[in-house]
Amino acid sequence: MPNIVLTRIDNRLVHGQVATQWCGAIGANLILVANDEVAGNSLRQGLMNMAAPAYAAMRYWTIQKTIDTIHKASAKQLIFIVCENPQDVVKLVEGGVPIKKVNIGNMHMAEGKRQVAGSVAVDDADVAAFKRLQELGVELEIRRVPTEHAENIEKLFK
């Protein structure tokens, strides 16, 4: 069983907040970016590598490779999965990745989205994905950084 310490939704994926604050707070030694586009984009990977802490290995896998490979992880790997959106997390969970908790960090405002929390904007597809995650038994929390209190997740469904 892979040792997934946290899964985070952050449309910026890996940046200073994720690399410095979250990795240290949860004790991760492997950051796994599960994203189809980034898996094949060496420029974006290079930028994220610069933000990553020296003590954490980086992996950039497609959603399918994550589903196919995560169960081969060593118990010593403390895995921090970062996804861009809730739909990708649903695919992972439905594909058998044992995600128990999802931290919702940053989902920026865009056309067709509504702001529901300080750094979270959702559309109907996002809301449906969050409902599906709850149906699958995944705990949700809205929290930008580990030092802040979690916000009420009911905000997602208004």
C-alpha positions as a Markdown table, in Angstrom:
| # | Residue | x | y | z |
|---|---|---|---|---|
| 1 | Met | 0.0 | 0.0 | 0.0 |
| 2 | Pro | 1.5 | 3.4 | -1.0 |
| 3 | Asn | 2.1 | 5.8 | 1.8 |
| 4 | Ile | 0.2 | 8.8 | 0.6 |
| 5 | Val | 0.5 | 11.5 | 3.3 |
| 6 | Leu | -1.6 | 14.1 | 1.4 |
| 7 | Thr | -3.2 | 14.9 | -1.9 |
| 8 | Arg | -3.6 | 18.6 | -2.8 |
| 9 | Ile | -5.5 | 20.3 | -5.5 |
| 10 | Asp | -3.6 | 23.4 | -6.7 |
| 11 | Asn | -3.9 | 24.7 | -10.2 |
| 12 | Arg | -0.4 | 26.1 | -9.9 |
| 13 | Leu | 0.8 | 22.6 | -8.9 |
| 14 | Val | 4.3 | 22.9 | -7.3 |
| 15 | His | 5.3 | 26.4 | -6.2 |
| 16 | Gly | 6.9 | 27.9 | -3.1 |
| 17 | Gln | 3.9 | 27.4 | -0.8 |
| 18 | Val | 3.6 | 23.7 | -1.7 |
| 19 | Ala | 7.3 | 23.1 | -1.7 |
| 20 | Thr | 8.3 | 24.8 | 1.5 |
| 21 | Gln | 5.3 | 24.9 | 3.8 |
| 22 | Trp | 3.3 | 21.8 | 2.9 |
| 23 | Cys | 6.2 | 19.3 | 2.3 |
| 24 | Gly | 7.7 | 20.2 | 5.7 |
| 25 | Ala | 4.4 | 20.1 | 7.6 |
| 26 | Ile | 3.4 | 16.7 | 6.3 |
| 27 | Gly | 6.9 | 15.2 | 6.2 |
| 28 | Ala | 6.7 | 14.2 | 2.5 |
| 29 | Asn | 9.9 | 13.0 | 0.8 |
| 30 | Leu | 8.3 | 12.5 | -2.7 |
| 31 | Ile | 6.2 | 15.0 | -4.6 |
| 32 | Leu | 4.1 | 13.3 | -7.3 |
| 33 | Val | 2.6 | 15.7 | -9.8 |
| 34 | Ala | -0.2 | 13.7 | -11.4 |
| 35 | Asn | -1.0 | 15.7 | -14.5 |
| 36 | Asp | -1.2 | 14.6 | -18.2 |
| 37 | Glu | 0.1 | 17.9 | -19.6 |
| 38 | Val | 3.0 | 18.4 | -17.2 |
| 39 | Ala | 4.1 | 14.7 | -17.6 |
| 40 | Gly | 5.3 | 15.6 | -21.1 |
| 41 | Asn | 6.4 | 19.2 | -20.5 |
| 42 | Ser | 10.0 | 19.4 | -19.5 |
| 43 | Leu | 9.9 | 23.3 | -19.3 |
| 44 | Arg | 7.2 | 23.2 | -16.6 |
| 45 | Gln | 8.9 | 20.3 | -14.9 |
| 46 | Gly | 12.1 | 22.3 | -14.7 |
| 47 | Leu | 10.4 | 25.3 | -13.2 |
| 48 | Met | 8.8 | 23.1 | -10.5 |
| 49 | Asn | 12.1 | 21.4 | -9.8 |
| 50 | Met | 13.5 | 24.8 | -8.9 |
| 51 | Ala | 10.8 | 25.3 | -6.3 |
| 52 | Ala | 11.0 | 21.8 | -4.8 |
| 53 | Pro | 12.8 | 21.2 | -1.5 |
| 54 | Ala | 16.2 | 19.4 | -1.8 |
| 55 | Tyr | 15.0 | 16.6 | 0.5 |
| 56 | Ala | 12.0 | 15.6 | -1.7 |
| 57 | Ala | 12.2 | 13.6 | -5.0 |
| 58 | Met | 10.0 | 14.8 | -7.8 |
| 59 | Arg | 7.9 | 12.7 | -10.2 |
| 60 | Tyr | 5.7 | 13.9 | -13.1 |
| 61 | Trp | 3.3 | 11.2 | -14.1 |
| 62 | Thr | 0.1 | 11.1 | -16.2 |
| 63 | Ile | -3.1 | 10.2 | -14.4 |
| 64 | Gln | -2.9 | 6.7 | -15.9 |
| 65 | Lys | 0.7 | 6.1 | -15.0 |
| 66 | Thr | -0.1 | 7.2 | -11.4 |
| 67 | Ile | -2.9 | 4.6 | -11.3 |
| 68 | Asp | -0.7 | 1.9 | -12.9 |
| 69 | Thr | 2.4 | 2.6 | -10.8 |
| 70 | Ile | 1.5 | 4.0 | -7.3 |
| 71 | His | 1.1 | 0.6 | -5.8 |
| 72 | Lys | 4.8 | -0.2 | -6.5 |
| 73 | Ala | 5.9 | 2.6 | -4.1 |
| 74 | Ser | 8.2 | 1.7 | -1.2 |
| 75 | Ala | 6.8 | 2.2 | 2.3 |
| 76 | Lys | 9.7 | 4.6 | 2.9 |
| 77 | Gln | 8.2 | 7.0 | 0.3 |
| 78 | Leu | 6.0 | 9.5 | 2.0 |
| 79 | Ile | 4.0 | 10.6 | -1.0 |
| 80 | Phe | 2.5 | 14.1 | -1.6 |
| 81 | Ile | 0.3 | 14.0 | -4.7 |
| 82 | Val | -0.5 | 17.3 | -6.3 |
| 83 | Cys | -3.3 | 17.6 | -8.9 |
| 84 | Glu | -4.5 | 20.5 | -10.9 |
| 85 | Asn | -8.3 | 19.9 | -10.5 |
| 86 | Pro | -10.8 | 17.7 | -8.7 |
| 87 | Gln | -11.7 | 15.8 | -11.8 |
| 88 | Asp | -8.2 | 14.3 | -11.9 |
| 89 | Val | -8.4 | 13.3 | -8.3 |
| 90 | Val | -11.7 | 11.5 | -9.0 |
| 91 | Lys | -10.0 | 9.6 | -11.9 |
| 92 | Leu | -7.2 | 8.6 | -9.5 |
| 93 | Val | -9.5 | 7.4 | -6.8 |
| 94 | Glu | -11.8 | 5.5 | -9.2 |
| 95 | Gly | -8.6 | 4.0 | -10.7 |
| 96 | Gly | -7.7 | 2.5 | -7.3 |
| 97 | Val | -5.3 | 5.1 | -5.9 |
| 98 | Pro | -5.9 | 5.0 | -2.1 |
| 99 | Ile | -6.5 | 8.7 | -1.5 |
| 100 | Lys | -8.2 | 9.3 | 1.9 |
| 101 | Lys | -7.9 | 13.1 | 2.2 |
| 102 | Val | -7.8 | 15.9 | -0.3 |
| 103 | Asn | -6.6 | 19.4 | 0.6 |
| 104 | Ile | -8.1 | 22.0 | -1.7 |
| 105 | Gly | -5.6 | 24.8 | -1.9 |
| 106 | Asn | -5.8 | 27.0 | -5.0 |
| 107 | Met | -8.4 | 27.0 | -7.7 |
| 108 | His | -8.3 | 30.3 | -9.4 |
| 109 | Met | -11.2 | 32.3 | -10.7 |
| 110 | Ala | -11.9 | 31.9 | -14.4 |
| 111 | Glu | -14.9 | 32.5 | -16.7 |
| 112 | Gly | -17.8 | 30.4 | -15.5 |
| 113 | Lys | -16.5 | 29.9 | -12.0 |
| 114 | Arg | -17.7 | 31.4 | -8.7 |
| 115 | Gln | -15.5 | 32.3 | -5.8 |
| 116 | Val | -16.5 | 30.1 | -2.8 |
| 117 | Ala | -13.5 | 30.6 | -0.5 |
| 118 | Gly | -10.4 | 32.9 | -0.3 |
| 119 | Ser | -8.4 | 31.0 | -2.9 |
| 120 | Val | -11.0 | 28.6 | -4.3 |
| 121 | Ala | -13.4 | 29.2 | -7.3 |
| 122 | Val | -15.5 | 26.4 | -8.7 |
| 123 | Asp | -17.9 | 25.6 | -11.5 |
| 124 | Asp | -20.6 | 22.9 | -11.7 |
| 125 | Ala | -18.1 | 20.3 | -13.0 |
| 126 | Asp | -15.8 | 21.0 | -10.0 |
| 127 | Val | -18.8 | 20.7 | -7.6 |
| 128 | Ala | -19.8 | 17.4 | -9.1 |
| 129 | Ala | -16.3 | 16.1 | -8.8 |
| 130 | Phe | -16.2 | 17.1 | -5.1 |
| 131 | Lys | -19.5 | 15.4 | -4.5 |
| 132 | Arg | -18.2 | 12.2 | -6.2 |
| 133 | Leu | -15.1 | 12.3 | -4.0 |
| 134 | Gln | -17.3 | 12.5 | -0.9 |
| 135 | Glu | -19.4 | 9.5 | -2.2 |
| 136 | Leu | -16.1 | 7.6 | -2.5 |
| 137 | Gly | -15.3 | 8.3 | 1.1 |
| 138 | Val | -12.6 | 10.9 | 0.6 |
| 139 | Glu | -12.3 | 13.6 | 3.3 |
| 140 | Leu | -12.1 | 17.2 | 1.8 |
| 141 | Glu | -10.6 | 20.3 | 3.4 |
| 142 | Ile | -10.1 | 23.8 | 2.1 |
| 143 | Arg | -6.8 | 25.2 | 3.4 |
| 144 | Arg | -4.3 | 27.3 | 1.6 |
| 145 | Val | -1.3 | 26.7 | 4.0 |
| 146 | Pro | -0.8 | 24.3 | 6.9 |
| 147 | Thr | -0.7 | 27.1 | 9.5 |
| 148 | Glu | -4.3 | 28.3 | 8.7 |
| 149 | His | -7.5 | 26.7 | 9.9 |
| 150 | Ala | -9.5 | 24.7 | 7.4 |
| 151 | Glu | -12.5 | 26.4 | 6.0 |
| 152 | Asn | -16.0 | 24.9 | 5.9 |
| 153 | Ile | -16.3 | 22.6 | 2.9 |
| 154 | Glu | -20.0 | 23.3 | 2.6 |
| 155 | Lys | -18.9 | 26.5 | 0.8 |
| 156 | Leu | -18.0 | 24.3 | -2.2 |
| 157 | Phe | -21.6 | 23.2 | -2.6 |
| 158 | Lys | -23.5 | 26.6 | -2.4 |
